[in-house]
Amino acid sequence: MIDDLVVRQADVFRNKMGIEVLTDHRAEGIDRVGRVVTGKGPQGVFAIPYDHLLVATGATPIMPRQPGWDRPGVMVLKSLDDGRRIKAFLASRPVRSVVIVGMGYIGMEMAEALRAQDIAVAMVKPRPALLPWLASELVETVSATLEKAGVAIHTGFDVAQIVDDGDRLQVMAAAGASLTADMVLVAVGVRPNSDLAAAAGLALGPDRSIAIDAQTRTSDPAIRAAGDCADAFHAVTGQRTWIPLALRANRTGWAAADDVCGKPVTLPAVVGSAVFKVFELGVARTGLTAKEAADAGFEPATVTIHTASRAHAHPGASRIQVHLVGDKGSGRLLGAQMVGREGVAHRINTAAAALHAQMTVEQFSQMDMAYAPPYGPAWDPLLVAANQLIKTL
Ligand SMILES: Cc1cc2nc3c(=O)[nH]c(=O)nc-3n(C[C@H](O)[C@H](O)[C@H](O)COP(=O)(O)OP(=O)(O)OC[C@H]3O[C@@H](n4cnc5c(N)ncnc54)[C@H](O)[C@@H]3O)c2cc1C
């Protein structure tokens, strides 16, 4: 049941915590001088005065504007209501094939969910690389896994329009190719929901996210921002960045509350740790890619290794791939990526901890990591990769 995904219903806030929760109310303006938020709700317009204001408006899925993107059957997945709409659509008619526009983690997770219902899936995107941030050898593994699971991958497919022929949807590429589908899922990324903040004159950060400091304060100290709409500092580059993910969203919410209540708070920087599952594979990253490192002024060196996920004689071992990025100038570890059937999701956190500690690759290679045959080789795959990278550095 989709409702089981709701962690806390609005009534819990109202009845147990004494918080006035106004659902179906849309904030439309911030009067910073009068300190009032205005908007519209079921009873008409509202105006709510504030001493402190928190903007936590999240992110919005990007929806292309070419002809046909508003057809019934063209869906996005951002909210639970979107999930309900997709489920209702799939239940309302025979859906034999779906085109997924975009090849990010939401598109891939949906590809798996749709294949589990025996629905044919084609994924399309205009650019040539399946996951542009992932090292090429690791991309090959993801690509092979998708193809083995029956997902057709069409890179270089720039959707120009979607035509409803009365029965099915035709997804047409600028170059002339076309795919037929009963449903189209658009998963081409999100942008921060910062229009309200921008209209109020608050300073913006990367990708038009709301710029905040380590106390979650915006350029107006009476207004804080938290979650996907807000930016962050990157622990590796020291620069502002925008990486919309759940832990950071939660953490900034807590920090904003602490700051309003007078508890000293200093938000940590982020390293962009992320993981997702696609069929039997785990795909994980933390820190910078080689390109991001070069763009940030580092002199990146990389290594990609593959090794067994368990001690060599242990049954059930599978292949695990590790890609590390280091800086030739300082010797620092800058980033890590991993792909494998097991041991990826939590292992990436070791590299994340090293990035927070600003370790060199040499220091990282000396970390005391746990070993037992069912969980990995005596030399953990991360250590094997670090030892290789030291040679390049
Ligand atoms: C399908 C999917 C899978 C995901 N999986 C992962 C994962 O595995 N790991 C991970 O780290 N992250 C994941 N994420 C991202 C994660 O869900 C977000 O980082 C997180 O939910 C952000 O929380 P938030 O409170 O900032 O924003 P949201 O949860 O988007 O909440 C923002 C709220 O503000 C409301 N709002 C916006 N504008 C206004 C306005 N003007 N007036 C009133 N209300 C407004 C919105 O209606 C919404 O309720 C996933 C996201 C999706 C869509």
PDBQT file of the ligand as one rigid body, heavy atoms in Angstrom, charges set to zero:
ROOT
HETATM    1  C1  LIG A 401      11.124   8.305  -6.552  1.00  0.00    +0.000 C 
HETATM    2  C2  LIG A 401      12.153   8.929  -5.647  1.00  0.00    +0.000 A 
HETATM    3  C3  LIG A 401      13.092   8.125  -5.029  1.00  0.00    +0.000 A 
HETATM    4  C4  LIG A 401      14.050   8.704  -4.188  1.00  0.00    +0.000 A 
HETATM    5  N1  LIG A 401      14.974   7.870  -3.612  1.00  0.00    +0.000 NA
HETATM    6  C5  LIG A 401      15.933   8.424  -2.827  1.00  0.00    +0.000 A 
HETATM    7  C6  LIG A 401      16.907   7.584  -2.213  1.00  0.00    +0.000 A 
HETATM    8  O1  LIG A 401      16.903   6.365  -2.386  1.00  0.00    +0.000 OA
HETATM    9  N2  LIG A 401      17.876   8.175  -1.452  1.00  0.00    +0.000 N 
HETATM   10  C7  LIG A 401      17.890   9.527  -1.240  1.00  0.00    +0.000 A 
HETATM   11  O2  LIG A 401      18.774  10.029  -0.510  1.00  0.00    +0.000 OA
HETATM   12  N3  LIG A 401      16.953  10.341  -1.794  1.00  0.00    +0.000 NA
HETATM   13  C8  LIG A 401      15.975   9.820  -2.574  1.00  0.00    +0.000 A 
HETATM   14  N4  LIG A 401      15.039  10.633  -3.147  1.00  0.00    +0.000 N 
HETATM   15  C9  LIG A 401      15.107  12.094  -2.885  1.00  0.00    +0.000 C 
HETATM   16  C10 LIG A 401      14.400  12.410  -1.564  1.00  0.00    +0.000 C 
HETATM   17  O3  LIG A 401      13.085  11.928  -1.655  1.00  0.00    +0.000 OA
HETATM   18  C11 LIG A 401      14.419  13.923  -1.334  1.00  0.00    +0.000 C 
HETATM   19  O4  LIG A 401      15.770  14.318  -1.169  1.00  0.00    +0.000 OA
HETATM   20  C12 LIG A 401      13.633  14.349  -0.110  1.00  0.00    +0.000 C 
HETATM   21  O5  LIG A 401      12.322  13.886  -0.142  1.00  0.00    +0.000 OA
HETATM   22  C13 LIG A 401      13.595  15.874  -0.031  1.00  0.00    +0.000 C 
HETATM   23  O6  LIG A 401      12.799  16.268   1.040  1.00  0.00    +0.000 OA
HETATM   24  P1  LIG A 401      12.250  17.761   1.123  1.00  0.00    +0.000 P 
HETATM   25  O7  LIG A 401      11.450  17.839   2.388  1.00  0.00    +0.000 OA
HETATM   26  O8  LIG A 401      13.335  18.736   0.919  1.00  0.00    +0.000 OA
HETATM   27  O9  LIG A 401      11.308  17.934  -0.146  1.00  0.00    +0.000 OA
HETATM   28  P2  LIG A 401       9.917  17.250  -0.492  1.00  0.00    +0.000 P 
HETATM   29  O10 LIG A 401       9.809  15.914   0.135  1.00  0.00    +0.000 OA
HETATM   30  O11 LIG A 401       9.787  17.377  -1.977  1.00  0.00    +0.000 OA
HETATM   31  O12 LIG A 401       8.846  18.190   0.221  1.00  0.00    +0.000 OA
HETATM   32  C14 LIG A 401       8.619  19.518  -0.205  1.00  0.00    +0.000 C 
HETATM   33  C15 LIG A 401       7.196  19.873   0.158  1.00  0.00    +0.000 C 
HETATM   34  O13 LIG A 401       6.992  21.266  -0.038  1.00  0.00    +0.000 OA
HETATM   35  C16 LIG A 401       5.712  21.439  -0.636  1.00  0.00    +0.000 C 
HETATM   36  N5  LIG A 401       5.702  22.733  -1.333  1.00  0.00    +0.000 N 
HETATM   37  C17 LIG A 401       6.442  23.108  -2.405  1.00  0.00    +0.000 A 
HETATM   38  N6  LIG A 401       6.161  24.365  -2.750  1.00  0.00    +0.000 NA
HETATM   39  C18 LIG A 401       5.215  24.819  -1.885  1.00  0.00    +0.000 A 
HETATM   40  C19 LIG A 401       4.514  26.038  -1.718  1.00  0.00    +0.000 A 
HETATM   41  N7  LIG A 401       4.729  27.085  -2.523  1.00  0.00    +0.000 N 
HETATM   42  N8  LIG A 401       3.589  26.130  -0.712  1.00  0.00    +0.000 NA
HETATM   43  C20 LIG A 401       3.370  25.086   0.123  1.00  0.00    +0.000 A 
HETATM   44  N9  LIG A 401       4.010  23.896   0.030  1.00  0.00    +0.000 NA
HETATM   45  C21 LIG A 401       4.919  23.773  -0.969  1.00  0.00    +0.000 A 
HETATM   46  C22 LIG A 401       5.590  20.238  -1.560  1.00  0.00    +0.000 C 
HETATM   47  O14 LIG A 401       4.229  20.025  -1.890  1.00  0.00    +0.000 OA
HETATM   48  C23 LIG A 401       6.162  19.137  -0.678  1.00  0.00    +0.000 C 
HETATM   49  O15 LIG A 401       5.181  18.603   0.159  1.00  0.00    +0.000 OA
HETATM   50  C24 LIG A 401      14.061  10.096  -3.978  1.00  0.00    +0.000 A 
HETATM   51  C25 LIG A 401      13.108  10.911  -4.603  1.00  0.00    +0.000 A 
HETATM   52  C26 LIG A 401      12.159  10.334  -5.435  1.00  0.00    +0.000 A 
HETATM   53  C27 LIG A 401      11.151  11.230  -6.114  1.00  0.00    +0.000 C 
ENDROOT
TORSDOF 0
